[in-house]
Amino acid sequence: MPLAKNKASQSKVFQSTPFQQRPEQKIGSGVMCSALIVAAPHSGSGKTTVTAALARYHRDQGRKVTVFKVGPDFIDPMILRQASGELVYQLDLWLVGEQGCRALLHRAAMESDLILIEGVMGLFDGTPSSADLAKYFNIPVLGVIDAKAMAQTFAAVTFGLAKFCDDLPFSGVIANRVNTERHAELLSTSLPNDFRFYGRIPKDDIITLPERHLGLVQAQELSDIDVQLDKAASHIANTGLTELPEKVEFFAQEAGDVYAQEKTIEGALAGTRIIIVRDSAFSFIYAANIAFLMQTGAELIYCSALADGHLPEGDILYIPGGYPELYAEKLMNNVTFLRDIRAFSASNKPIVAECGGMLYLLEQLTDMEGQQFSMVGLMPGKATMQKKLAGIGSQWVSLPAFSDTAEDSVDNIMRGHSFHYSCAEIDLEPSGQTTHHPSERAGEFVYQHNNILASYMHWYFPSNPSLTLRIFDKARYL
């Protein structure tokens, strides 16, 4: 197929390479701040609960706490933001980039008393992994181990976390879902003396965060979220994590890199009104994407596809991913809003849609129960929810249609991620296809239909500032 041939040529343009070795920095030239990476042997160990509990506890002590999430997750950051009261950005040496991670951490260190970073999956899972981030920035790791059915094996798991790779800064471990002091004593006495045991978090139904097919339930959907967070923080008070962890030195980006990026971005989209659909159905938006668009000088106008009867006036419409399948009936019945989106498209104004936002633009969406709902109908096709995971992983894609030159080059590469439980049948010829990192497997299709740019892939805008500016430049569509 022609598309496969294009994929082969793209792979020559952009190779998914491992992150580079940490550059040498002059000790004493950076900013010192207490920091900790909260990691675990596997997903479901309680990383989010422990990170949120730590953030709420230290915030309640009057400390400024900045929390990050390793990897591309959207949902955990909502919980962590509720706990800390601060925006939560992604840290990922590939998606965000080494310079991007360095800049975010340096800024946080200048403003915060404590930096907390929730890991992704297991400590060593992924390329790059949470352990890679810990080593790159010399941030100590706190291991969260679900020890409800463990005794001496707790020590073996701890040893594996701490010693699996060389030079990993390791702070210690906390036992999760352990209800008695006797059980905690059994765990702690099994550890060698060079591993610190921070204590235990009991199994507590109040602090257990509910889940659904894409992960935890969103913070805004939990009516008792603050009660849960306060209770979780109360458990931290009984551990060795009440004191601030050791300080880490964080360094700034090279001045030339910062200047060049800021010169490119500042005010580049001044006078552009970007409409962003943001509600319970469409909430998967990277904080860095919003920060990027704000830095361009664009006016951001938020609206709800669930609650608003009409689409606001604007130049470009951005519909992120989320859970449209959970609100499909309400989305379908908001006919005036649907009509306004169709009219917006008919006026040849651009629409950028990601994952759930793309499903919303299709003709039909079938939910998990098999119920069918009519959607906007701007893209010919339909999507069906399924119980089996359909797509996941970090990806990159070339978007040559937004290039100012005829060449298909690295200047047209956008990085991002996908994670979905739906299958879409779209009656359009794809304009491109993503490539998974690091496997280089073929990934999601990208569609450019009339004035619409859509894909299952969630774009990470700061991964290519100049390309993002071209996508959101209303003048290109006039």
Secondary structure, 3 states (H helix, E strand, C coil): CHHHHHHHHHHHHCCCCCCCCCCCCCCCCCEEEEEEEEECCCCCCCHHHHHHHHHHHHHHCCCCEEEEEECCCCHHHHHHHHHHCCCCEEECCCCCCHHHHHHHHHHHHHHCCEEEEECCCCCCCCCCCHHHHHHHHCCCEEEEEECCCCCCHHHHHHHHHHHCCCCCCEEEEEEECCCCHHHHHHHHHCCCCCCCEEEEECCCCCCCCCEECCEECCHHHCCCHHHHHHHHHHHHCCCCCCCCCCEEEECCCCHHHHHHHHHHHCCCCCCCEEEEECCCCCCECCHHHHHHHHHCCCEEEEECCCCCCCCCCCCEEEECECCHHHHHHHHHHCHHHHHHHHHHHHCCCCEEEECHHHHHHEEEEECCCCCEEECCCCEEEEEEECCCCCEEEEEEEECHHHCCCCCCCHHHEEEEEEEECEEEEECCCCCEEEEECCCCCEEEEEEEECCEEEECCEECHHHCHHHHHHHCCHHHHC
